[in-house]
């Protein structure tokens, strides 16, 4: 069903007043979040609850995905003190679960894997009880980079396929098979680390294509899955082709669970890091 106007169930209000304390902390520690950079519609809800998805390795991406609001320009040099500041924020927020992600840094020899590992180590030192989830780029498929991330022993490694293979032209520099291989390698290198992926709907995909993505993910031992509605950050970005009905998200959750995923979050406002601590 193609709905041209944004439906009632997608009119979530963003309240800047609910974000003030978190924004103050982030400013004090000079930290970035994907919540802000990606214009996440859940930002007021998460910030008011003291939750944030930290964006390391700067705010600039080396790829040009037409659905993403993260800035595409020449990245700044690595900030070696960033892991310690992220760890301080995690400790001050008393987070039981934290998600760390980054823009894609194809300019770096290891894609930023070493800074991911350093961030995990810093959090383990200051907040040993905190579950650490890493939402990683594909590192151009480099096994050495993936091995460095796995060796840091995060609790969850996530890598989003984002959409179906037929629509990968909107993911500049990405490759569907390479993304599956990233998840397969992580599971193979450390079976005790849970792997996770996410897909956005409403970009022109068919249900059959979505279900095949689910099967592909299970084929590489991916156990966690997020399914959400794509919302274009602006008119300059890839436009929404369809607003998916809530009952369709419920149906897809059931289908994914039947395929063997351990935990599935599926709904219009679901994002990869939304309610990340509930995955068990």
N, C-alpha and C positions, 0 to 999 in steps of 0.2 A: 504494500500500500504506500503510495507516494504522496506525502503531505507537504504542500508547498510552504505553509507557514509553520513556525515553531509551535508545537502543540502545548497544551496546558501542563502536561507532566514534565516539560523541559523549561519551565520558567522559574527556575531557582534564583532567589535573590542573593546578591553578594553584598554584605554589609561591612564596609571598611572599619567601622567602629569595633567589630569583633576581632579585628586583626592587630590592634594597636600594640599589645604586649609582645606578641611574637615578632612583629616588625621591629620593635625596639631592640629585642635580643639579637635578631639577625644583623641589625645595623651595628650594634656594639661589637659583635664578633666578626663582622665583615664576611658574612656567609650568604650564599645564594640558595634559593630553593627552586625546584621545578614548578612548584605551586604558583609562584609569581611569574616565572618566565613563560610558562605554557598557558597562562591565563586560566587556570583550573577553576571550574565552576564550584568546586567544593572547598575553596580556599577559606571562606569565612567559618564554615563548620569545623574544618581541621585546625586552623590557627586558634580558634577560640577554645579548643580542647587541648591545646599545647602539642599538636601534631604537625610535622612538616617533613617533606621529602627533600633532603639536602642535595644540592647540585654542586659537585666538586669539579675541579679542572676548568673553572671559568664558566662564562655564560655564552661563549661563542662557539658555534659548531662549524665543522669543515664540510658538512654536506648540506644539500638544499632540498629537503623533503617538503613537498608543497602543502602538507597538512599541518606542519609544525610551526609554532610561534617563536621557538628559540632562535636567536639571532645568528645569521650566517655571515661571518666575516673572519678576518685573520685573528686567531686566538692569541691570548696573552700567554706569557711564560708560566710554567707551573709554579704554584705557591706552595713551597715545602712546609710551611707552617699550618696549612689548611687542615690537615688531619687532626692536629691538636685542638684547633678551634671547633671543629665539628664534634669532637669528643667532649669538649667542655659544654657545648650546647646540649648534647644528649644527657649529660650528667645533670645539668641545671634544670632540664625539663623532666627529669626522672622517667625517661622513656623506657618502656618494657620492650618495645619493638621499634626499630628505626630502618628507614629505607634510604640508601645512598645511591645516587645516579649521577650521570654526567652527560654533557654533549659528546658527540663523536669527535675524537681528536686524531684524525688520520695523519696529522702533522708530526705526531710523536712516534718514536721508534717502537714503543710498546703499547701505543694507543692510550696510555695513562694507567695501565694495569698496576704499576708499582705504587701509584698514589692511592688506588683502591685498596691495595694490600696494607699500606701504611695507615689508612683510615680505619680499617678493621682492627689493626693492632692497637691503635690509640683508644678506640672505643672499648676494646677488651680490657685495657689497663684501667680505665677510669670507671667503667660501668660493666663489670664482668657478667652481670645477670641479663643484660640487654640482648635480645635477639637481633642479629644484624642481617639485613636483606640487601643484596647488591643488585641493582637493575643496570646491567652492563650493555655497552654497544657491542658490535660484532668483532672488534679488534681486527677487522679484515681477515678473520679466520685464523689468526696467528696462534698456533698451539702453545707457544711459549708464554704468550700473554694470558691465555686462558689458564694455563698451569699455575701462573703466579697468583691469579685471583683465587683459584681453588685452594692453593697452598695456604692462603690466609685464613681458611676455614670459616667462612661466613655460614650462617644457618640456612640461607636461601640464596640461590643465584637465579635471577630473572633476566630474561631477554625476550623482548616482544617481537612477534612476527608482524603485528599491526594490522595487516590486511591479507587478502587472498593473493595467490601468485599472479593471477591475471592483472592485478592492479599495482604491481610492484613498480611500475613506471613513475608512480608518485613518491617513491622512496629512493631518491637520488643516491647512488653509490651502494645501495643495499642489494642483497640477493637472497631470495627465499630459501634456497637449498643451503646456503651458507649459514643462515640463521638457525635452521634445523640442526646443522652440524655443530654449531656452538652449543646448543642445548644437549645434543648427544654426547659431545666430548666432556662437558661438565659432569653429566651423569656417570659417564664411564670412568673419569678420573677420580671421582669421589661419590660413590653411590649413597653415602650417608647424608650428603647435602641435597636438599630438596630443590628441584628446578621448577620454574614458573614462566608462563608466557601470557601475553594479552593480545586481544584483537579488537579493533574498532569496527562498528557496523554503520551502515548508511552511506557507504562510499561507492555503491554500485555493484556490490557482490550479490551472488545468489545464495540461497540457503544450502544448496548442494555443495557449493564451493566452501562455505563456512564449515559444514560438517566434515568435509575432506581435510580441512586444516586441523580440526580436532583430532582426526585419525592420525594425521602426520605427526602431531605433537605427542600423542600417546606412543607412536612408533619410536620416538627418541627418548622415551621414559620421562616425559614432562608430566608432573603430578598436580600442579596448581595452574588455574586458568582464570583470567579476568576477561569479561565481555562487556563492552560499553558502547554507547552511542557516540559517533564522531560529531563534533561541533566545530565548524570552521572558525578559527580565531578572528578572521576578518574577510572582507570581500576579495582581498588579494590572494587568499589561500584557496586550496581545492575546495569546491563547494559541496555541501551536503546533498546527496542524491535522494535520500529517503530518511524519514524519521521512523524508527522501528517501534512498534507497539510494545508496551510493557509485557503483555502476555507472550509475545514472541521471545523476549529475553528469558522468561520463565521456562518456555518450551526448550530453548537451547541449553539452559542450565541442566534440565533433566536429561537431555541427549548426551551432554558432556559427562555427567555423572555416570550414566549407563555405560560409557566407554571406559570408565575406570579412573577418572580424575579424582584425587583425594579431596579437593576443595575447589568449588567454583563460585565466583562472584559474578552475577549477571544482572544488568539493569541499565537503564538509560544514563545514570550518572556514575556508573562504575568506571574507575580508572585503575591502572595497574597497582598504584600505591594506596588506593582508597580502602580503608578498613584492612590494611595489610596485616595487622596483628591478629586478625581473626582466622587466618589460614592455619590449619592445624593438621 
